[in-house]
Amino acid sequence: MSDPTYPGGSTPLRTDMTTVELVSLIRTHRESLVEVARHPNAYPELLTWLQVNGDHEVREAIAARSVPPYKISTSI
């Protein structure tokens, strides 16, 4: 039986996952970054973290969302 919150299983992420569950998932399953980036409960700060720490697939998933993450300023 597959874990319903694990993106590698046959069942997609539950839509009712909390933000705490999403963060816990990326800590234990780094391969889930794209799925978390697509999740409706991914909050802006998490999306920003994913954008910085994810690969091009994660950034594409974030770009496809209707609400983009915060812009990160590189100037100090």
C-alpha positions in Angstrom: 0.0 0.0 0.0 1.4 3.4 -1.0 1.6 6.4 1.3 -1.0 8.9 0.1 1.4 11.8 0.9 4.4 10.4 -0.9 4.8 11.7 -4.4 6.5 8.6 -5.6 3.4 6.5 -4.9 0.4 6.0 -7.1 -1.7 8.6 -5.2 -1.0 12.4 -5.6 -0.4 14.6 -2.6 -3.6 15.1 -0.6 -5.1 18.6 -1.2 -5.8 19.0 2.5 -2.2 18.7 3.5 -1.2 21.4 6.0 1.8 23.7 5.6 3.5 21.8 8.4 3.0 18.5 6.5 4.4 20.0 3.3 7.5 21.2 5.1 7.9 17.8 6.8 7.5 16.1 3.4 10.3 18.0 1.7 12.6 17.3 4.7 12.1 13.6 4.4 11.5 13.3 0.6 13.6 15.8 -1.3 12.3 14.4 -4.6 8.9 15.8 -3.7 9.9 19.5 -4.3 8.0 19.8 -7.6 4.8 18.3 -6.1 5.1 20.6 -3.1 5.6 23.6 -5.4 2.4 22.7 -7.2 0.4 22.2 -4.0 -2.4 24.7 -3.3 -1.3 25.1 0.4 2.3 26.0 -0.4 2.6 29.5 1.1 4.7 32.3 -0.4 7.7 31.9 1.9 7.9 28.2 1.1 7.6 28.9 -2.6 10.5 31.3 -2.3 12.6 28.7 -0.5 11.7 26.2 -3.2 12.6 28.6 -5.9 16.0 29.2 -4.4 16.8 25.6 -3.4 15.0 23.7 -6.2 16.1 22.8 -9.7 14.7 24.1 -13.0 11.6 21.7 -12.7 10.7 23.2 -9.3 11.1 26.8 -10.7 8.9 25.9 -13.7 6.2 24.5 -11.3 6.3 27.8 -9.4 6.1 29.9 -12.5 3.0 28.0 -13.6 1.2 29.0 -10.4 -1.2 31.9 -10.5 0.4 33.5 -7.5 4.2 33.8 -7.8 6.5 33.8 -4.8 8.1 36.9 -3.4 10.8 38.5 -5.5 14.2 38.0 -3.9 16.5 41.0 -3.9 20.2 40.2 -4.3 21.3 43.7 -3.5 22.0 44.7 0.0 
